[in-house]
Structure formats: structure tokens, C-alpha cells
Amino acid sequence: MSEQEDSTESLHEKIHEEAHQSHGDPKSKWILSVALFTALVSVLAAITGMLSAHHENESLLAQMRASDQWNYYQAKGIKAEIVSAAEKTGNGEKTSEIAKARIEKYKTDQEEIKKSAEAFEKETEEHLARHVNLARGVTLFQIAIAISAISILTRRKFFWYIGITFASAAVFFMIQGVV
């Protein structure tokens, strides 16, 4: 992503340079508007990128927690099987009340652990969905900045309107990622 940030930064600098050069020209006043627009879009892209990275990290953490819970679930199942096998070999197919209670406790624990693991999996999916929407937003913001730069370089407002369209779509994805 550093390459994208570098290219966006150089475009942003070029836009400001062009805006300063045309500051006295009344016909090119809209260039100042485009420059301000790209500055705003750059800020939104930075915020969206930060949120995207946050949700990506939270997704990974939740997935690790889910994995830990599933491992714990398996450990409880193995313990139940060991107790059951030990009782069967020691008492000739009979299991004592204590062993039955322990096995039942392991099974009950497994159900609670399973619910916890599934909750972490759901959390993973939610954070990942937010990350994807926010990443789309960042991409569209960067496209809006590039197209706005083209607008200034070619002095054609049409490209700025296209940039505004991309920025609007990016705001939509940013809102989807936040809500």
C-alpha cells in the first residue's frame, strides 16, 4: 500500500502546485475548488484506510480466539474419551458415577466452548466484511484523487465530475464499513 500512498501524495502535491500557479486567473478558480476537494478526499482516504486496517486486525484476532476455543473444545472431548476408556478397561464396561459425572461435565463444557467459538467466528466475519467495504472505499478515494489530478492537468471539469462520482461511491463504502 506504500506505493499507492506515494503516488497519491505526488498527485496531491501536483494539484496544489497547479492551484497556486493559477490562483490569479479568474477562469481557473475552479482549480482551487478541485485542490480543496482532493485535500478533503485525501483526509477521508486516510481515515478510511486506518479503519480498514483496524477491522482487518480485529478480524485476525477474533479468528485466533475462535481457533483457541475450538482447540479447547477438542481437548475437553479428548478428556471425556480418556475417562470413558479408563473406566471401561478398569471396571469391565461399567463406569462409576464419578466418571459419568466427569464425562457429563466435559460434554457440558464443550457446549459452552462451542458457543464461544461460534461467537468469535461471527465476530471475525463481521470485522472482515467491514474491512472489505472500507478497503473498497480507500481504493475509490484514491481513484477520485487521480482523476481530479487529471482534471487539473488537462483543465477539464468533466474529469472532476467523474472524480466526484468516485468519491461519492467511496463515501458509500466508507459508511457501509462503519455502520
Buried (B, 14 or more C-beta within 10 A) or exposed (E): EEEEEEBBEEBBEBBBEBBEEBEEEEEBEBBBEBBEBBBEBBEBBBBBBEBBBBBBEBBBBBBEBBBBBBEBBEBBBEBBEEBBEEBEEEEEEEBEEEBEEBBEBBEEBBEEBBEBBEBBBEBBEBBBBBBBBBBBBBBBBBBBBBBBBBBBEEEEEEBBEBBBBBBEBBBBBBEBBBE
